[in-house]
């Protein structure tokens, strides 16, 4: 039997990672890790880090300079919009999420930075976002739908790992008391 440890942090901060509980049967959020980009009295906004989709970037962005770019489904809200994170403080209009991770900014500046081949520059593209209305995320955390943790900027910016591996890695980094959660089957009847 799997036991859940109560989440200590029911008021996450920008830059925290939300990890779904292991048995959440939801196509958008089951075994997902979400970077929290905004959290205030009006609601919350985040991007799913581990929902990379199999789509050619040219199908979505015709003149994008990196033809090998991978795209993630950031969440079910506003899927007609593109969002991006990056590790450059020089992209105009971007907002710092955590050290080494910035949200958005001028899209033309992103493309110019990609073309400049600056050593160490990383970025990620997302279609849509995850959103919660006022108080909704707080309640979902209280009911243990989400665990709140931290992640390194390297892990946040990594789009090469398998989708479920990211979730498992972050759950295990929460400490020994969480290993059983990371190893739980998707279907609890198989336990």
C-alpha positions as CSV (number, residue, x, y, z in Angstrom):
1,X,0.0,0.0,0.0
2,X,1.3,3.4,-0.9
3,X,1.2,6.1,1.8
4,X,1.5,9.7,1.0
5,X,3.4,12.1,3.2
6,X,1.5,15.4,3.6
7,X,2.9,18.1,1.4
8,X,4.5,20.7,3.7
9,X,4.5,23.6,1.3
10,X,0.9,24.4,0.3
11,X,1.9,27.8,-0.9
12,X,4.4,27.2,-3.7
13,X,6.6,30.0,-5.0
14,X,7.5,31.0,-8.6
15,X,10.2,28.6,-9.7
16,X,9.0,25.6,-7.7
17,X,8.1,22.4,-9.4
18,X,4.7,20.7,-9.0
19,X,4.8,17.0,-9.3
20,X,1.5,15.2,-9.8
21,X,0.5,12.4,-7.4
22,X,1.3,9.0,-9.0
23,X,-2.2,7.8,-9.7
24,X,-3.6,11.0,-11.3
25,X,-5.4,9.6,-14.3
26,X,-5.3,12.7,-16.5
27,X,-3.9,13.0,-20.0
28,X,-2.5,16.4,-19.3
29,X,-1.2,16.0,-15.7
30,X,-0.6,12.3,-15.0
31,X,3.0,11.9,-13.8
32,X,3.9,15.4,-14.9
33,X,6.3,18.0,-13.6
34,X,5.2,21.6,-13.9
35,X,7.5,24.7,-13.6
36,X,5.5,27.3,-11.7
37,X,5.9,30.6,-13.5
38,X,3.4,32.7,-11.7
39,X,1.5,32.3,-8.4
40,X,-0.5,35.2,-6.9
41,X,-3.9,36.1,-5.5
42,X,-5.4,36.0,-9.0
43,X,-4.3,32.4,-9.8
44,X,-1.3,30.4,-11.0
45,X,0.4,29.7,-14.3
46,X,2.9,27.0,-15.2
47,X,4.5,24.9,-17.9
48,X,4.6,21.1,-18.1
49,X,8.3,20.2,-18.4
50,X,7.9,16.6,-19.3
51,X,5.3,16.4,-22.0
52,X,7.4,16.6,-25.1
53,X,5.3,16.0,-28.2
54,X,6.4,14.4,-31.5
55,X,5.9,17.2,-33.9
56,X,8.3,18.9,-36.4
57,X,8.9,22.5,-35.3
58,X,8.5,23.6,-38.9
59,X,4.8,22.5,-38.8
60,X,4.2,25.2,-36.1
61,X,7.0,27.8,-36.7
62,X,7.8,28.2,-40.4
63,X,10.9,30.4,-40.1
64,X,12.3,29.1,-36.8
65,X,16.1,28.9,-37.0
66,X,16.6,25.6,-35.1
67,X,15.0,22.8,-37.2
68,X,15.7,20.2,-34.5
69,X,13.9,22.1,-31.7
70,X,11.6,20.0,-29.5
71,X,8.2,21.2,-28.4
72,X,6.4,20.4,-25.2
73,X,2.8,20.6,-24.4
74,X,2.8,23.2,-21.6
75,X,-0.7,22.4,-20.6
76,X,-4.3,22.4,-21.8
77,X,-4.9,26.1,-21.7
78,X,-4.5,28.4,-24.7
79,X,-3.0,25.8,-26.9
80,X,-2.9,28.2,-29.9
81,X,-0.1,30.2,-28.2
82,X,3.6,29.5,-28.0
83,X,5.6,30.0,-24.7
84,X,9.3,29.7,-24.1
85,X,11.8,29.6,-21.4
86,X,15.6,30.2,-21.8
87,X,18.7,30.7,-19.8
88,X,19.7,34.2,-21.1
89,X,19.2,37.4,-19.2
90,X,19.8,39.3,-22.4
91,X,16.6,38.5,-24.1
92,X,14.5,41.7,-23.8
93,X,11.2,41.5,-22.0
94,X,11.9,38.2,-20.3
95,X,11.1,37.5,-16.6
96,X,13.4,35.6,-14.3
97,X,11.8,32.5,-12.8
98,X,14.8,31.1,-10.9
99,X,18.5,31.5,-11.3
100,X,19.4,30.5,-14.9
101,X,15.7,30.2,-16.1
102,X,13.8,33.1,-17.7
103,X,10.3,33.1,-19.2
104,X,9.4,34.6,-22.5
105,X,10.6,37.9,-23.9
106,X,10.9,39.1,-27.4
107,X,10.5,36.2,-29.8
108,X,12.7,37.8,-32.5
109,X,15.4,38.2,-29.9
110,X,15.2,34.5,-29.1
111,X,15.6,33.7,-32.8
112,X,18.6,36.0,-33.1
113,X,20.2,34.5,-30.0
114,X,19.7,31.0,-31.5
115,X,21.4,32.1,-34.7
116,X,24.3,33.6,-32.8
117,X,25.3,30.2,-31.6
118,X,26.2,31.5,-28.1
119,X,27.9,28.9,-26.1
120,X,25.8,27.5,-23.3
121,X,22.5,29.1,-24.5
122,X,19.5,26.8,-24.0
123,X,15.8,27.3,-24.6
124,X,12.6,25.3,-24.6
125,X,9.3,25.8,-26.5
126,X,5.8,25.1,-25.2
127,X,2.4,25.0,-26.7
128,X,-0.3,26.1,-24.2
129,X,0.1,26.4,-20.4
130,X,-1.3,25.0,-17.2
131,X,-3.5,27.4,-15.2
132,X,-5.3,27.5,-11.9
133,X,-7.9,30.1,-10.8
134,X,-7.7,31.9,-7.5
135,X,-7.1,29.5,-4.6
136,X,-7.4,26.4,-6.8
137,X,-3.8,25.3,-6.7
138,X,-3.6,25.8,-3.0
139,X,-6.6,23.5,-2.5
140,X,-5.2,20.9,-4.9
141,X,-1.9,20.8,-2.9
142,X,-3.8,20.5,0.3
143,X,-5.6,17.4,-1.0
144,X,-2.2,16.0,-2.1
145,X,-2.9,16.2,-5.9
146,X,0.6,17.8,-6.2
147,X,3.9,17.6,-4.4
148,X,6.0,20.8,-4.3
149,X,9.7,20.6,-4.8
150,X,12.7,22.3,-6.4
151,X,14.8,21.5,-9.5
152,X,18.1,22.7,-10.9
153,X,18.1,25.0,-13.8
154,X,19.9,22.2,-15.7
155,X,17.0,19.8,-15.2
156,X,14.4,22.5,-16.1
157,X,16.2,23.3,-19.3
158,X,16.7,19.7,-20.3
159,X,14.4,18.5,-23.0
160,X,16.3,15.3,-23.8
161,X,15.0,13.0,-21.0
162,X,12.0,10.7,-21.4
163,X,8.8,12.2,-20.1
164,X,8.2,9.9,-17.2
165,X,11.9,9.8,-16.2
166,X,11.8,13.5,-15.3
167,X,8.8,12.9,-12.9
168,X,10.5,9.9,-11.3
169,X,13.8,11.6,-10.9
170,X,12.3,14.6,-9.2
171,X,10.1,12.5,-6.9
172,X,13.2,10.5,-5.8
173,X,15.1,13.7,-5.1
174,X,12.5,14.6,-2.5
175,X,14.1,12.0,-0.2
176,X,14.0,8.4,0.8
177,X,10.4,8.7,2.0
178,X,9.3,9.3,-1.6
179,X,11.1,6.4,-3.4
180,X,8.0,4.2,-3.1
181,X,5.9,6.8,-4.8
182,X,8.4,7.1,-7.7
183,X,8.3,3.3,-8.1
184,X,4.5,3.0,-7.9
185,X,2.8,1.5,-11.0
186,X,0.6,3.9,-13.0
187,X,-2.4,1.6,-12.2
188,X,-2.6,1.0,-8.4
189,X,-4.4,-2.3,-8.9
190,X,-1.1,-3.6,-10.2
191,X,0.5,-2.9,-6.8
